């Protein structure tokens, strides 16, 4: 039942996009940061938001990535999607790295991604 409501929210946000992309962006952002929404729907909303406003999507993705109630793979994918803004991406990957409840493989991958971000911002090829 709740999943249908989540899907309806995504569809409603999509319907806003042709008329006013700002309202659509706000709707997608609201879905992406809502911890009561299913994690896959949150990630889908973040992807849609990235098409409209990459910086806002990065912030929303960070909220997904640091949410301990979200599955590890979704958290890592959200952190990767946050790359539109290095600061938010770094915060997202850092949140995964320091979370001892996350599996070692996912934490290691997040650490690699964080190191790569740091190298790029330092000008290392």
N, C-alpha and C positions, 0 to 999 in steps of 0.2 A: 504494500500500500504506500509506504513512504517513498519507495523508489519511484513510483508513478508520479508522486508529487514533485520529486527532484527533477525528473524528466520534463515535467510540465513547466517548471521554473526555467530550465535551459531553453526550452522551446519558446517561452514567452520572451526571454532575453534575445533570442535570435530574431524574433518578430520585431523587436525594437530597432535592430541594426539598420535596416534600410531607411527608416525615418529619422532617427537621431542616434548617431553612433556614441555620443556621450552618455545617453541614458542606457544604451545597450552595455557599454563598458561598465557603468555603475552596477547594472544588474548582474553581469558576469562576475564582477569583483565580489559583490555580496554573496553570491553562491559559492565562490572559491574559498572565501574565508569563513564560511558558516560551518562550524564543527558538527552541526546536527545533520548535515547533508552527507550522503555516501561519498567515500573517498574517490571513487572513479568519476562521479559526477563533479566533484570539486575540481579534479584534475582537468576534466573536459571543459569546465567553465574557464579555468586558467588558460587553457589553450586558445579558446575563443577570444578571451580578453587580450592575449598576446597579439592577435591579429589587429586589434584596435589600438591598444596602448601597451607597448612593451614594458615600460617602467612600472606601471600599475600592476601588470601581470607578474613581474618579478617580485614585487612586494607580496602579492597574493600567493605566489608559489612558495615563497619563504615561509609563509604561515602554514602551508601544507607540510613542507619539509621538516619543520620543527615540531609538528604535532605528533606527540607520542602515541596517539590513538590511531594513527594512520599506518598502514602496512609499510614495511621497509622499502619495497620496490617502488611504491607510489611516492614515498618520500624522496627517494633518489631521483626519480624521474622529474618530480616537481623542482628539485634543486637544479637539475640540468636545464629545465625550462626557464629558470630564473636568470640564466646567463645574459639576458637582455640588459641587466644592470649588475655590474661586477660586485658592488657593495652588497646587494641583496643576495646574489648567488653565493658569495663568500659566507655570509651569515647562515644561509641555508645549509651549505656543506658543513660548516663548522658545527651547526646544531646536530647534524647526524653523527659527525665524528666523536663528539663528546657524550653521546647518548649510549651508555653501557647496555641498554636494553636492545640495541640494534646488533644484528649479527656481525661477526668479525669481517666477513667478506664485504658487506655493504659499507661498513665503517672504513675499511681500507680503500674501497673505490671512492668514497667521498673524500678521503684524505688525498688521494691522487688528484681528484678534480680540484680540490682546494689549492694544492701545490701548483697545479697548472695555472690556475687563476692568478696566484701570487707571482709566478714567473712572468706571465703576460703583463701584469700591471707594473712589474719592475723593469720591463723592456727586454727580458731574456727571450730569445727566439725559441 
